Amino acid sequence: MENHRQHQQKLSDGGEVRYMQKFRLYETYSKFYMIGRDKSRTYWKVLKIDRLEPSELTISEDSTVFSETESSDILRRIHEGNKPTGGLKFVTTCYGIIGFIKFLGPYYMLLITKRKKIGTICGHNIYAITKSQMITVPHIIMLSKMAYSNDENRYKKLLCSVDLTRDFFFSYSYHIMHSLQKNLSANNPPGLLPYETLFVWNEYLTRGIRNTLQNTSWTVALVHGFFKQVEFSISDRKIILTIIARRSRHFAGTRYLKRGVNEKGRVANDVETEQIVFADAHDGDPMQISSAVQIRGSIPLFWSQEASPLNMKPDIILSKKDQKFEATQLHFENLVKRYGNPIVILNLIKTREKKPRETILGVEFANAVRFINKNCGEIHLRFFDWDLHQHSRCSKATDVLTKLRRVAADALKLTGIFYCHVTRRLGGSIEYSNSVNCVDEHSTAKQANSNKANVDEDRVAKDCLHADESVDYIIEPLMFQSGVLRTNCIDCLDRTNVAQYAYGLAALGRQLETLGFFESSNIDLDDPIAMEIMALYEAMGDTLALQYGGSGAHNKIFSEKKGQWKAATQSREYIRSFQRYYSNTYLDGNKQKSINLFLGHFQPQQGKPALWELDSDQYCTVGKHGPSSVDSNVRSTIRRSLSDGSILCENDTTIRSMEHINCQHSGKSDQHSLLEVSPDIRICGSDVCHCRQIYSGEFEDPVEDHICYDEHGNAYDCSDVLDVDWPSSSANSCEEETLERSTFISSKNISNELRAEKTGCTRQSESCTKVSICYASARITYFSFPEIRRRGQIEVQLNKDTKFTKSFGRWVNHENGGCFWSKDC
């Protein structure tokens, strides 16, 4: 274990903590020299990087702390000693090392060359990257031919497509990857070090230098997500409100390529959102700080969807490989370690729909929660089913938000918030300790039994501000958050963001009441503060949706609440729907490859298949174990991975045997379902494929309109949380309502178009024969048309219809076999 305390170097004469924040890179023929200094220019250190190794990374650090004069003298002597080979040359100024990476040839060094300040937390500056640079480590004469190969250049291009200037942020002196409660709470048990947490995206890139130097003085820990800070005044007192969203690097990726849960219990689109309220000292009162944390994440089941150029609403495929919900249980066990009990689940997906899609997951998710509550006593799950889109269709935006806020307020009562006093005796920023006694990734906040009661005033967490005994700050934690609200819809984007705003507004009211600004925790939806925080959550939603879904979020409820013109709102929703469809269908493949390369999920090796020769995430363990040898014909049919992320690596024999397997639908009824039979929805079970019967048609009205379970798995009356008389039907948020009204290409549209062509195509059996071949991770649909001989007539009809382009008409008529799947079909 590295000694992370060395990140806070001390001057020998003062004991003051120093953080190096600015660096200058120089080069000679044989070495790079990096000179780092702190903000006050009183603390200087030297790092050496060897340039004569063509494919190895050799780094050393001088343990001596220099003054500015001494560091200048060192540079002068290095220049004098290397004059025969060109001397010492200045390369660039930088603000930290992002990391080192190697593809097939040399190592490369990634540097932050420009930064901007985006906020402050307790006196610690938070920065974003505005410019970065990749530098080849070996000298040019040491490079092999591989360094100039097409594959090497392609890997470099893929890595550079990860835009570090968007949505990445860092701090030199504050653990931005941790919540405020973890950073300021005392007596937490030892845990993972900051770079090893799930929110540090350059953990892999910095692993080599951290292990070599046993410190993190030269690198910065990058967090990916969203950061925004605003100020407002209440009774002439300044309040600083900060919203931080931290995206997990585990199971990270794009919308259709990362769904559900993997075998380690990590879920897709896993984002922690923290809301911090800071009020400075006033009239002798101490500084007051409060925070509230909530999370979002994909439904923790093994499920997937196939992005298709012909269908903007792909079918949901649920795998039954995990009958005992082991991965789901691992996920919730991890949440309990991170946040404590209870875990409050707010499930926003549809509870009724004509053609079952989301409801398939809803029923299975409820079964999983019931199973875990019954069989695992250490996990306490509270499950709230709330069909947000149906409420938004039946009610105005204000009514929807009012109801959601009631749900959020009840969840807030279960989890509480973090609140503390900070008494400052001397000037300066609040320093916290890097000691493992104070910062713990797996803190469970067991002391949070005092959520609603003050702790003894003698309890002082001085060591959590700074490890040194001379620190003149006293922290008095008065409340702790124990447990967390976990919100999900299908994508965990649009509907989830509305619900997170409702929770954020309820939490803000509670925070301002606790800080003494309000007498009640209720904030009116038309209050300027409510509109301010709505703008923050709307910006956060757009940012997170762009990262995961490829477009901004659908903000219909926010737009209606702000009184925006309905026609303009609808136009924007249509545009974003198309942007998301285009990104998911055509861009996400390369985007996923870039993410996996950056995170180290794929590590190139000579003699092994290249990244672009493999499909989706089947190569996640290539760097460690080599790629799976899968028949190329089979590989070409698998265009996205299931949510386990490594199906080919673990089930190679099974996948090979699936080439000629047709998936037949069982004739047995499912006793857990309330729908009628429909062969169009498939649930794939086992590692090959087991299609059990799913049902279509409207749901029958259940006894209880909303499913709620206590920690023992028993159903209970949740009317105190949700009005059970509220209607609860189907349709997907703002996005799916847009999609339902828009015209798009689908197999159904094509069949209908051709059915209207000729009189001979009056029945499905006469017009189109549809054969579905269902694999564990893909489904191909083939259409054979009896009227295909009349290509010219069909082409004329298609070209007359404005729904389809001429090129699409030609494709329908001339594409071999009529395979509506991909250009590789």
N, C-alpha and C positions, 0 to 999 in steps of 0.2 A: 504494500500500500504506500502510495506516494505521500510525502509530507507536505500536505497542502498549506500548512501554516507558513511555508517559505514564500508563498505568494505575497505575504505581508512582511517585507524586509524591514529591518530596523537599523537606524544609525547607532553606532556604538556609543555615541556621546549623549544621545537624547532619549532613546527608547521610543521615538515617534515612528508610527507606521508609515511606510512609503510604498506607493504604487507607481511603477514605471508606466508612463503614458505616451511618451514620444520617443521615436527611435530613428536612427540614421544608419543606412546600409551602405557599406563600402566594399569594394572588391579588389583583390590582387589576382595574380595568375593562379594561385593555389588555394585561396581561401576567400570566403565572405566574412566581413567583420560587421557586427551590428552593435551599435552603441545605444544603450537605453538610459533614459533619465526620468526623474519624477517631475511633477509640475513646478516645484520650487527650484529646480536646477541645482540641487545640493546632493543628489544621489545618482551615481553613474555606475553602470556595469557594462561588461563586454561579453559578447557571444561570438564564437568562432564556428564556421561551417566549412568543412573540407570540400574542395571543388575538383580534386583529382580522382575521386571515386566515380566511375561512370554510372554505376547502378546501385550504390549503397549510400546511406545517409549517416554521416559522421558529424556529430555536434558536440561541442564542449563549451563550458561556461567558466569564466574566471570568478572564483569565489570572493575576490577582493571588491570592496566598495570604494570607488574612486571619487575624487572631486572633479569639477569641470576642468580645472587646470591640468590635473593628472591625466584625464581622458584625452585632452588635446595633445599632451606630450606623447601618449601611447600611439596615437594616430600618426604623429610626426615621425616617430621611430619606425613604425611599420612601413611608412612610405620610403624612408631612407633605406631600409633593409631590402626593399623589393624594387629598387630603381632599375636593376638590370633586366627585369621582366616587365617593366612598365609602371612600377610604383603602385600607389594606392589611389583608387578612383572612387569618387562619390557616385552612388547608384540612385538612391531615392530616399526621401523622408517617408516614414510610415508611422502608424499608430497601433501596431500590434500584428502578430503573426496569426493568420487564420488556420494555418496548418501546412502539412507537407503531403504530397500524393505522388504515387508512381503508377504508371500504366504498363507499358512494355519496355520502355527504355529508361531514361533518367528520372530522378526525383525533381519535382517542381515545388516551389515555395509560394504560398498565397499570402499576400500582404494587404492590409488596409492602408491605402495611401491618402484617403480623404474621409473625414467624418463630420457629423453635425450633431449638436446637442439637441435632444428631443424632450428632455424632462429631467426632473430631480426627485429622488426619493430619500427623505431624511437627510438631505444635504449631499447625497451621492449622485453624481451626474450619470445620466443614461444617454447613450449615443447610438446613432444609426450610421451605416456605411453609405458614403456617397460615391466612393471610387475604390476599386481594388485592382490588384496587379498580380499576374502569375509570372514568376521568374524561374528560369531553368537553373538548377543548382550546379551541375558540373560545368567546367570550362568547355568552350565550344570545340576545342581540339580533342577533348576526351569523349565526345559523343559518338556513338555507333550509328550505323545506317538505320537501325531501328528507330532512333529518335526522329528521323525524317520520313518515316513510313506513312502510308495513307491511314493505316489503322491508328497509329499514334496521334496523328492530327485529328482524326475523327473523335478519339477519346477526349482530346483537349477541347474540341468544339462542344462536345456534349457537356463537359464539366462547366465550361464558361456559359452555357445556356441557363445554369442556375444563377439567377440574378441576385447577387448579394446586396445590391443597393435597394432592394424592395423587401420590406417587412422583416429584416434581420436587425437585431439590436443587442447591445452589450453594455456592461459597466465594468470599470476597473476595480471598484471598491465595494460594490453591492452585489450580492448573489441574486441577480435578476431571474435566474432559473428557479428560485425558491419563492414561496409565498412569504408575505410579511410575517405571518405567524411563525413559520419555521425559522426565519432569520432573527426574530426578536424573542422567541420563547426560550426559557431556561429549562435545564434538566431533561432535554430530549435525549433518548438513548443514541448510541453511535449508529451511523448509517453511511450511505454512499456519499462519496465526495462529489462536489458540484459538477465536474465534467462528466461524471458517470450517470447523472440523472437523465431521465427520459426527455428532458426539454433542451438539452445542449446538442445542437445539430452538428457541430464540428468535433465531436468526441473522437471519431475515427481519424480525422485529419490531424489532430493534435496528439494522438496516442503515442507516437514515436518520440517526439520531443519531450513530452511529459515523463515518459518512462525513463528516458536517458538522463534528464536533468533533475528528476524528482522534485520539480516545482512547476508552477504555471506563471512565472514572472513575465515571460515573453509572449505568451499567447492570450487571446481573449476568448471567452465562452459565448458563442453566438446562440441566441434564442430566436426562433422563427415564429411569427404570429402577428401580433398587433400591439401597438403601444400608443396611447394618446393621453395627454394631460391638459386639463383646463382649470381655470380659476374663476370663482364667482364669490360674491359677497353676501353675507347674511348679517343684518344688524351691524353693518360697517366692519365686520370681521371677515378676513380673507379665508376662504376654504379652497383647498387644492384637491381636485378629484382626478384620480388616475384609473384608467382602464387598461389592463394588461391581458392579452390572450397568448398563451404559450402552447404551441403545437408540438405534440409528441413526435419524436423521431422514430419510434417503434411502429412498425406497420404503416409507415407514412406513404402517401402517394395520391393518386388521382381518383376521381369519383367512381368509375366503373371498374378500375383495376384494383381497387382496395375497398372491399366491402366486408362487413361483419367482423369476425374475430379470427385470430390465428390460434395455433395449438398452445401458445404460451399465454393466452389470455389477453393479448394486446388487441385493441380494436382500431378500426380505421377512423380517420378524422377525429382523433382524440385531442381535445383542446381544453385546457384549463383557463378559466376566465377569473381574474381577480379584480375587485373593485376596492380601491384604497381611498380613504378620506383622511386628510391631514388638516388639523387646525393648530396654528402656532400659539405660543404662550400669550396670555392676555390677562392684565390686571392681577398679576401674581399667580394665576392658574398655570399649571404645567401644560406642555405640549400634549395634544391628544391625537392618537392615531387609531384608525379602525380599518379593518379589511373584511371582505366577504368573498368567498371562493365558491364557484359553481363550475360544472364541467359539462361537456357534450361528447358524444361518441356514438359510433355506429352500433346498431342492435347486436349484442354479443352472441350471435349464432353463426353457424357456417352457412352463408348464403352469398349469392352473387347475381350479377346482371350482365348481359352481353350488349355492349355498345353496337349499334347497327345503323348503317346509313339509311335504312328503310323504315326505322321505327324509333320515334323519339321517346317512347315509353316502353322500354324492353321488359320482357317477362322477368319475374323474380324467381330464382331457382334456389330452393332450400334443400340443403344436404342433410341427410339423417345419419351422418357418420358418428355423431356424438350423442348417442341416446341418453347418456347419463349426465349430459350438460357439464362435462368436466372442464372444458375450456371456458364456458360461461362462469363457472364457479371460480376458476383461477382469476378471471377478470375482476370479479367482485371481491375476492380476497385481496387482490392488489389495491383496490380502491379503499378497503378498510385499513390496510397498512398505511396508505397515504393520508387518509382523511379521518379515519375513525368511523364509528357507527353513529347513527344509522345511515344507510345509503337510500336516499329518496329518489325513486325513478319516476320521471314525468314522461310518459309515452304519448306522443302527439299524433301517431299514425291513425289511419282510418279504422273505424270500427265496423263500417258497412260499406260495401261497394258491389256494383252489379257483376263485374268480373273480378274475382278475387286476386289481388296482388299484395297489397300491404297487409290485408287481413290475415294472410297466411303467416306472416311473421308475427303479427300481433298475438295470435292464438298460441304459437310456439313460445314466444317470449313470456307470456303469462304462465305457461306450463313450466318453463325453466325457473321462473321466480318462485313459483309454488314448490317445486322440487328442492331448490336450494334452501329455502326457509325451513322446509321440513327436515332436511338431512344435514344441515350445517348450522350448528347452534351459535357459532362465532360470528356469523354474518346476519345482520338484521336489515332486510330489504323492505321498503315501503313502496308499493306499486300503485301509481295513479294513471288510469287510462283516460285521455282527454282528446277527443277528435277536434283539433284546432280548426281544420279547414271547414268542417261542417258548421261550426259556430260562426266562422267568419262569413259564410254564405248566408246564414240566417240572421245575423246580427250586425249592427254597425261596429266600426272599429273601436269606438269608445266602450261599448258594451263588452266586446271580446276582451279588451285589455283590462277592464274592471274585473271580469270573471277570472282571468288569468292571474291578476294580482292577488285575488283571494287565495288561489291555489298556492302561489308563491309565498304568501304570508304564512300559510300553514306549514309549508316546508321550512321556512325560516325559523319558525318556533321549534322545530325538531333539531335543527343544526346549530342555530345561534350564529354569532359573529365574533370576530377577534377585536379586542379593545384594550388599549393600554395607555398609561400616562408616562411621559418621558420628562424627567426633571433635569434641566441643564444647569450645571454649576459654573462651567467655563465655556467660552466661545468655541466654535468649531462645529463640524458636522458630526452626526451620530455615527460612531464607529461600532461595528459588530464583530464578534469573534468568528474566526474560521474554525474554532475548536469544534470537534465532533460532539462535544457536550451541548453545543448550542444549535447546530444546524444538522438536521437529520432528514434524509429523504423519506424514511419510513415512519416518521413520527405519527403516532395515532392519536395524539391529543387526548390521552386518557384523563389528563387533569381537567378536561373540559366539563366535568360535572358542575363546574362553577360558571356555566354559560350565562346564567341569569343572576349570579350572586358575586359580590366582590370578594377577592381573596384578601388575606391578611396584609395590612400595609407594610409589615416587616419583611414581606417577601420581596427581595430585591434581585433583579436579574442583571446586575452590573456586568458580569462576565460575558453576557451575550451582546453587549455593545462593543466590548473590546477585551481582549484577553489579559491586558496588563492591569495590574492593581491600581495604577495611578489614574485610571479613567474617571472622569468626574461627571458621569451620567448615571442616572438611576431609572430603571424601567420597572413599572408596576403593572404587570398584566392583570387586568380586572375581569376579562371575559375571554373565553377560548371558543373557537368553532370546533365542534366535534360532529363529524359526518359531512355529507355534501349532497347537493341536489344534482342529479344526473339527468339531463334532458336529451331526448332523441326524437327525430322523425325518421324518414327514410334516408335522406342525405345528410341530416343534421346541419342544415344550412338555413333555409328560409323560415320555416315554422319554428325551428329551434331558436333562431335569433329573436323572434318576437317574444317567445317565452322567456328567454334569458333577459330581455329588456324588462319584462314584467317583474322578474325576480330582482334584477338590479335596482329597479325603482323601489320595490318593497324594502330591499336591503338598505338603500340610501336613506329612506325614511327612518328606518331603525337606527342607522348609524348617526344621523343628525340628532335624533332624539337622545341617543346615548351620550353624544358629545355636548348636549345641553342647548342645542339651537332650536329645537322644536319641542312642544309639549306633547305632541302626538306623532306616531310614526307614519301616519297617513299623509301622502303627498297627492294633491289633486292632479289629475291628468293634464289639466290646462295650465298648471303652474309653470312659470318660466324654467324652473329647475327640472321639471319633468321633461320639458321640450329639449333642454340642454342635454340631458342624459340620453334621450331618444336619439339625438343626432350622433352621440358617441357610439351607441349600440348599432345604429344604422351603418356608420362608417366601418365598425368592426365586422358587421355581417357581410358587407361588400368585400372587405379584404379577405376574410376567411373563405367566402364563396369563390372568389377568384382563384385562390390557392388550390382549392380542392375540386371545384366544379367547373372552372374555366370562364365564369362570368360573374358579374355582380349579383348580389342577392335579390330575390323578388320581395319587394318591400311594399306590397299593396296595402297592408294594414297601416303602416307608417304613413304612406302617402295620403290615405283617406283621412287619417287623424290630423294631418297637417293641412287638410283642405285643398290638396292639389287637384288640378283639373283631371277628371276621370279619363278623358280621351288621351291626354299626354301620358298618364300612368299606364294605360293599356298598351300604348305604343312602345313605351320603354320595356314593359314586361315581355312583349313579343320579341323585341330585339335581344333581350337578355336570354330568352329561351333559345333563340337561334344561335346566339354566341355559345351557349353552354352545349347545345347539340353539336355544333361544329367542332368545338374544342374536344369534347368527349370522343367524337368519332374519328377525328383526323390528327389531333395534336397530342393527345394524352399518352400515346405509346412512347414517343421520344421524351416527353416530360417525365414519365415514370422511370425510364432508363437513366436520365440525368440525376434524378433524386437518388436512385439506388447506387449510382456511381459515387455521388457526393457523400452519402452516408456509409459507404463501404460495404453495402450488401452484395455488390459485385466487385470483385478484384481481378483485373485482367491478368492473364498468364500466357506466355508464349507457348504455342502448341495446343492451346485450348480454344474452343469456339469463342468468337468475339461476341460482345454484348448484343449487337444488332442481328446476330445469327440465331439468337435464342428468343423464345416468346415469353413475354410478361415476366412473372417472378419465378419461373422454374429454375432460374440460375442463382437464387439467393445464396446458396452455399457453394457456388462454383469456386470462390476464392479459397475455400478451406478444403473441400473434398473433391473438387473437380465436377464438371457438369455431368448430368445424367445422360446416358446414351439412349436416346429415344429415336425411334424410326422417324425419318423426316416426313413421311406421309402422315403419320399420326400427329407430329408436332404442328404441321401446317393447319390442322383442324382445330387447334386449341389457341384461341386468340386472346384469352384473358384467363387469369388464374382464379381458382376459388379462393375463398377468404383464408384458407390455411396457408397459402403462399408457397408451398413446397410440395405440391401433389406429385409432380413427376419424380422428384428426388426420392420420395418414400414409396411410391406405388408404380414403379417402372413396369413391372410385369403386368400389372393390372391394366395400365394404360395401353400397353401394346396389344392386349387381348381385346380391346374395345373396338377395334377398327371395323369389325363386321357385326357389331351388336346393335340390333334395333330395339329401341325402348318401347315396350308395350305397357299400356295402362292397365292397372289392375282393375278387376271388376268388383273388388270388395269395397264396402263403404267404410269411411273413417268415422269412428264413433265420436271423435272430438270435434267434428266440423258441423256446421249448421247450414251448409249450402247444398245446391244440387250439382250433379255430375257435370264436369266440363273437361274435355280432353286437352284444352289449350293451355292449361296451367300445369306445370310439371314440378314435382318436388323430387330431387335426385337424392336418393339414400344409398348407403354403402359406398365403397370406393369406386365401384364401377358405375352402376346407375340403377336405382330402384324407383320407379315412378309409381307413387301411390295415388289413389284417386282423390282429386280435389273437386271442389264444388263451385258452382256458379249460381248466379241469381241473387236476389236480395237476402240479407240476413233476416232470420226471424227475430222478433223482438225478444231479447233475453230478459230474464227475471230482473237482473240489475243492469242498468244501462252502462255502467262503468265498473271495471274490474279493479278491485283493491284487495290487497292481501297484507296481512300483518306479518311480523317476523316469524310466526309459526306456520305460515303457509295457509292460514284459514281465511276465507273470504269474510269481509266485514262491511258494515254499512259505512260508506264514506260520504254520506250526505253532508257531513260537517265540512268536508273539503270541497266536494263538488255537488252542485244541484243535480240530483239524479233525474229531474224532469227535463233537463236541457236536452234538445234533440242531438243525436249523435249518429251521423251518417258518414258518407264517404266523400272522396275526391281529395286530391293532393294539393293542399295549400294554394298559394297564388300561382305557382309554377304550373301545376297540373291543370288548373282551371284555364290557364292560357293555352296549354297544349290541347285541351279538349276543344277549344273554339278554333284553333288554328288548323290549317290544312297541311298535312305532311304525307310523305310517301311511306306506305306500309304495305305488307303483303295483302292485307285486307283490301286496301284501296285498289291495288293492282288487280286483285281478283274481281272486285266489283266493276272496275273499268272494262275488263275483258268480258265479264258476264253480260254487260250491256251491249257488247259489240254485235254478237250474232245470236240468232234465235236458237242455235244448237247448244248454247251455253246457259241453259235455264236452271240447271241443277249443279251442285258442287261436283258431283261425280262425273258430270258431262263436261264441265268447263275446266276443271282443274283437279289434278290429282296431287295431293299433298302428302309427302312422306317426311316424318320427323325422325331423325336419328339423334338420340340423346346420349351424350357422353357425360362423364363426371364433371367436366369443366367447359363444355361447349355444346351447342345445339345447332345443327344445320338444317335448313328447310329447303327442299327442292320442289319446284313446281314444273309440271310437264303439261303443256297445253295442246289439246287436240287441234286447236285452230292455229297452231304455230306455223303451219304451211302457208297460211295466208298472211305472211309477214308484211307485205306491202300495205294491205288494208289496215292492219293493226297500227302500223307506223303512222299512217295518215291520221287515224283517229287520235292517237296519242299526241301528235304534233298539233292537232286542232285544240286540244285541251290545254288551257293555260296553266294547269297544275303541274305539267311536266315539260321539261325542256326538250329540244330536238335531240340533244345528245343522249338524254335518258330514253327517248323513244328508240333511237338506234341501238342503244345498249339492250333494251328489252328484246328487240328483234334479232340481234346478231350475236348476243352473248351465248357462248356454248352451253347448251343444256338448261338454260333458264334458271341458273342457281342464284337466288337472291341472297347473297351473303357477303362476299368480299371479292375484290378484284383478283385475289389469288385462288378463288374457288375453282 
